[in-house]
């Protein structure tokens, strides 16, 4: 396992962590139960087959 040669400063660590950002998932329209709902692509098939309840 890699071991750092020296301690990383607090400001360097925090500025690196501050760059992390999340993105909203892309949504696709799916017909389920007589209505169209927006769900992430990875859930589209499960919603169409009725395995996932959508509010």
C-alpha positions in Angstrom: 0.0 0.0 0.0 1.2 3.5 -0.8 2.3 5.6 2.1 2.7 9.4 1.7 6.2 10.8 2.3 5.0 13.8 4.2 1.9 15.3 5.8 -0.6 17.1 3.6 -1.4 20.5 4.9 -4.9 21.2 6.1 -5.6 24.0 3.5 -4.4 21.7 0.7 -6.7 18.9 1.8 -9.7 21.1 2.2 -9.3 22.9 -1.1 -9.0 19.5 -2.9 -12.2 18.3 -1.2 -14.0 21.6 -2.1 -13.6 20.7 -5.8 -15.9 17.7 -5.6 -19.4 18.4 -7.0 -22.4 16.2 -7.6 -24.5 16.3 -10.8 -28.2 15.6 -11.1 -29.0 12.3 -12.8 -30.3 12.5 -16.4 -34.0 11.6 -16.4 -35.9 9.7 -19.1 -39.7 9.6 -19.6 -41.2 6.2 -19.0 -44.9 5.2 -19.4 -45.9 3.3 -16.2 -49.4 2.7 -15.0 -51.1 4.9 -17.5 -49.0 7.9 -16.8 -45.6 9.3 -17.8 -42.9 9.6 -15.1 -39.3 10.8 -15.2 -36.8 8.3 -13.8 -33.0 7.7 -14.2 -32.2 5.4 -17.1 -30.9 2.6 -14.8 -34.4 2.4 -13.3 -36.5 2.7 -16.5 -36.8 -1.0 -17.2 -37.8 -1.8 -13.6 -40.4 0.9 -13.6 -41.9 -0.4 -16.9 -42.1 -3.9 -15.6 -43.7 -2.7 -12.4 -40.9 -3.9 -10.0 -40.4 -0.3 -8.7 -43.2 1.8 -7.3 -43.1 5.4 -8.5 -44.9 8.1 -6.5 
